Amino acid sequence: MSSEDRRFVRLPTLPSWEKLLSRLYILPEVAFDQKALRLELLGLISNDSITLDQLYTRLCVFLPKITNCEGVIIWSTGQSGTKIISTNLSSKEALRCVETRAIIKIARPDHYYFNKNSPITLQINRKPINHCHVLSLGELDSRQYYLLSFSGRAISGEISRVFEVVRQVLNLRLKNSQLKQNYQQQGATITNLTGQLGEGMVMTDSELRITLWNQSMQKLTGIRTSQAINHQFEQVFHRVGQLDWLRTLVEDTKSQVPMHQFADFEILTQDGDRRWVSSLVTIYKNRSGSFEQAVLVTRDISHKKSLEQKKNEFISIATHELRTPLTAIKGYLSLLERKSDNLTEKQKSYLSQATKASNRLGGLAEDLLRVTQIDQDRIQFKPQNIHLFSLLKKVVRDFKPKAITKGLTLSLTGSNLRDKVRLDQVRTEQIFANLIDNAIKYSNQGTIKVWLEINEDNQGLNPQLIVNIRDTGIGIDSRNIEEIFEKFHRSHRPEQSREQGAGLGLYIAKSFVEKQNGTITVKSRAGKGTHFTVTFLVEQTKRRRKNE
Amino acid sequence: MNKNIGTKSVDKHVLLVEDEPLLIDLYQERFSEEDFKLEVARDGNEALKKANQDTDLILLDILLPGINGFEVLRRLKKNLDTRDVPVIVLTNLGSEQSDTDKQLAFSLGAVDYLVKAYHDPDEMVEIIKKRLQ
């Protein structure tokens, strides 16, 4: 038992001690200030920073002062024999005393004996002792603890009250120690069990102090269990370098029960290695809703991340390498087209098919490249003040021929809003090109309407520019609507499977919208058409300045 | 290999730095119809040898055998004879929008950064003619 006692053992709060002590009657013949003594005893037994061993020692000095007992012995018995814990006598004398048959006979668990008129006779320091108490204090580690006090004079009923209080106090302390030990044993069992897990595991208490840090966590971070246990979660995680994520976690603990959260993040180990880990955090709350415990399960995904990086590098290199032969194919086809006057109609159609195919291949290679750049966060956006309506006009003009070929009407309507918005011209064109291209691809009849509108809140503030693209095409099944922005997503409809594309257009569009702090939403009904909405916030200051 | 393409009276000199035979043939084929003299260098060293004060425009690839295009560009800009010759980086590396390679090329003094795959020979002719004016 050491200062660790403090962490686990919580004695009942002070008022209950007060109550207990109010029953403590100080002998009139003891010439001490009663109040001071009460307070001293109160301080002694209610101070749970005093360990049990210290308390025993102090009681052996203290009890003879406030009662008429002359000697106090606290001892324990168990399989390994009798052991004196504390006494105001010599230990030899104390041991001899508690090993007399008379005492062994009355020292029983969960029992306290007061021999006011008992036939027991003892000799201590060659002095006959007629009056003694034996109090059973409780059990710890399969050992019984007892307190013996003795007096040459008769022991009054008042003294027995004093001892009853002491007994209760010590019994509670002992039980607490027992609980603490059980807790530690359970903790050790959990640590052993979780230590075998491949996953790193961390548990905290209600104050986000770490109570469990398993071996895998040690391996993963280089932080030893002893360096983590009892430390604030935030302090320890600061050393592995991930605070933003942690802050989110702590903030999110305020929401529902229990709460799960996934996060991938990069950590810096004690050895200076960078590792990617994937974590699941679960927050436990008690019935009243206050935070009780956090459990974090962490897996090393560095290998997966490095494979992902290699894949991206491969695609990136492959795409660059594809470009050169493609440049040659497209170049020679264009040379052939310059001289196409001498070709037969059939040859001309072959040429046009080959050109289409090579364009498609080129587009695919560029999309793949763009996706790897998005995944590696390598795309830089250069925002400038752009006039969104003019940009839409240009994109719509570019796609008109394609729409007409399919017998579709493509129109841009809405007021010619003059508001400028800070966006990257090229990337923004790409967003709307992809969305309009998608609308044309998945419509076989009807119209594709593009319109721009402005939206302000009630106070006429926070204006947003909203671009709508609505088609009358095949629509999206509600089952698939969540997936359409995913990489390599293609329509599940068999009649559309002949449509070209790798399923990258919407993924790219969404990434480019979100990278520019915009939002993109979709509404659709199978057979009725699809409506995409892209919203960008107009910068308030710019707008105001313009109005002034 | 140093070819004088065409028989027309040529007064403008364009140096193409390119190591890919497929593309050299393609550009030679198309540019032969135009009113400028095309020279070809197949690696960085050859490019540095062939570029001189009479050169009017350089089309410079980046991935080259030996010294790479960026280094060639750096040396061209150091040389008094060639530092004023406009250089268009013509590569299949990176993208024409925003890219680190493009930024590097501009910081070294390139006047343009073009991705070969994006421009067919006709467009290249237009771009070259504009620069030569």
Interface residues (C-beta under 8 A of the other chain):
Chain A: H320 R323 T324 P325 L326 T327 A328 K330 G331 Y332 S334 L335 R338 G362 A365 E366 L369 Q373 R378 I379 Q380 F381 K382 D424 V426 R427
Chain B: E20 L22 L23 L26 Y27 E29 R30 N92 L93 S95 Q97 S98 D99 T100 V115 K116 A117 D120 P121 D122
